[in-house]
Amino acid sequence: MVQRRLRRHGEFVRAQKSGRRVGTAHFTLLVAAQPPPPRPARLGLVVSKRVGGAVHRNRVKRVCRECFRLLPELLPQGVDLVVIARPGSPELGLAEVRAEWRGVERLLIKRAAEALDKPKTH
């Protein structure tokens, strides 16, 4: 099975340095190109203590992972998505998160194309 999550610190740092931002009311979404070879889109989550206690942070992560799983067409292959949760996000259910992400879908696709077209500098 292909791993669809970012786990290493270096992967998050790379995505945050080279990623293109898309803001919503409760999330900041960073879209970054993956290092070669291209793989299916991957998800990384950043949920700080400002969002709430451990129960709230874990709930936000569960809802975001499920939303990402249910929207495979959201991003093309070869792209990483880092989701930074903002305060207020624990009150959202799956439908609200999905609607919020769908609301910026065109912008996410545009940012993904920009990230993939950007010349690689290592």
C-alpha positions as CSV (number, residue, x, y, z in Angstrom):
1,M,0.0,0.0,0.0
2,V,1.3,3.5,-0.9
3,Q,1.8,5.8,2.1
4,R,-0.4,8.8,1.6
5,R,0.9,10.8,4.6
6,L,3.8,13.0,5.4
7,R,5.6,11.8,8.5
8,R,9.2,13.1,8.5
9,H,10.2,16.5,9.7
10,G,12.1,17.1,6.5
11,E,9.1,16.5,4.4
12,F,7.1,19.1,6.3
13,V,10.0,21.7,6.2
14,R,10.3,21.2,2.4
15,A,6.6,21.6,1.9
16,Q,6.4,24.7,4.1
17,K,9.4,26.3,2.3
18,S,8.3,25.7,-1.2
19,G,4.6,25.3,-0.8
20,R,1.9,27.6,-2.3
21,R,-0.6,28.8,0.3
22,V,-4.4,28.7,0.1
23,G,-6.3,30.1,3.1
24,T,-9.8,29.2,4.4
25,A,-11.6,30.3,7.5
26,H,-10.3,27.4,9.6
27,F,-7.3,26.1,7.7
28,T,-4.1,27.1,5.9
29,L,-3.4,24.7,3.0
30,L,0.1,24.4,1.6
31,V,0.5,22.7,-1.8
32,A,4.0,21.6,-2.7
33,A,5.6,19.4,-5.4
34,Q,7.0,16.1,-4.2
35,P,10.5,15.1,-4.9
36,P,10.8,12.7,-7.9
37,P,9.5,10.1,-8.7
38,P,5.9,11.4,-8.5
39,R,3.5,9.5,-6.2
40,P,-0.1,9.9,-5.3
41,A,-0.9,13.1,-3.4
42,R,0.1,13.0,0.3
43,L,-1.3,14.7,3.4
44,G,0.5,16.3,6.3
45,L,-1.2,17.8,9.3
46,V,-0.1,20.5,11.7
47,V,-2.4,21.0,14.6
48,S,-0.9,23.1,17.4
49,K,-2.0,23.5,21.0
50,R,-3.6,26.8,20.1
51,V,-6.4,24.7,18.5
52,G,-7.3,23.0,21.7
53,G,-6.5,20.1,24.0
54,A,-5.4,16.7,22.8
55,V,-8.9,15.4,22.3
56,H,-9.7,18.4,20.0
57,R,-6.5,18.2,18.1
58,N,-6.9,14.5,17.4
59,R,-10.5,15.0,16.3
60,V,-9.3,17.7,13.8
61,K,-6.7,15.3,12.5
62,R,-9.2,12.4,12.1
63,V,-11.7,14.7,10.2
64,C,-9.0,16.1,7.9
65,R,-7.6,12.6,7.1
66,E,-11.1,11.4,6.3
67,C,-11.8,14.4,4.1
68,F,-8.6,13.9,2.2
69,R,-9.5,10.2,1.7
70,L,-12.9,11.1,0.4
71,L,-11.6,13.7,-2.0
72,P,-9.0,11.8,-4.1
73,E,-9.6,14.1,-7.1
74,L,-8.7,17.2,-5.0
75,L,-5.0,17.2,-6.0
76,P,-3.0,15.7,-8.9
77,Q,-0.3,13.1,-8.5
78,G,3.1,14.4,-7.4
79,V,1.8,16.9,-4.9
80,D,1.9,17.1,-1.1
81,L,-0.8,18.9,0.9
82,V,0.1,20.3,4.4
83,V,-3.0,21.4,6.4
84,I,-2.4,23.8,9.2
85,A,-5.4,24.0,11.5
86,R,-6.5,27.3,13.0
87,P,-8.5,27.9,16.2
88,G,-12.2,27.1,15.6
89,S,-11.5,24.0,13.5
90,P,-12.5,21.5,16.3
91,E,-16.1,22.6,16.0
92,L,-16.3,21.5,12.4
93,G,-17.7,18.2,11.3
94,L,-16.7,16.3,8.2
95,A,-19.4,18.0,6.0
96,E,-18.2,21.4,7.0
97,V,-14.5,20.6,6.4
98,R,-15.4,19.0,3.0
99,A,-17.4,22.1,2.0
100,E,-14.6,24.4,3.1
101,W,-12.0,22.5,1.0
102,R,-14.4,22.2,-1.9
103,G,-14.8,25.9,-1.8
104,V,-11.1,26.5,-2.6
105,E,-10.8,23.4,-4.9
106,R,-10.1,25.5,-8.0
107,L,-7.4,27.5,-6.2
108,L,-5.8,24.3,-4.9
109,I,-5.6,22.8,-8.4
110,K,-4.1,26.1,-9.6
111,R,-1.5,26.2,-6.8
112,A,-0.7,22.5,-7.5
113,A,-0.1,23.3,-11.2
114,E,2.1,26.2,-10.1
115,A,4.1,24.0,-7.7
116,L,4.6,21.3,-10.3
117,D,5.6,23.8,-13.0
118,K,8.1,25.5,-10.7
119,P,11.7,24.7,-11.6
120,K,13.3,22.4,-9.0
121,T,16.1,24.0,-7.1
122,H,17.9,21.6,-4.6
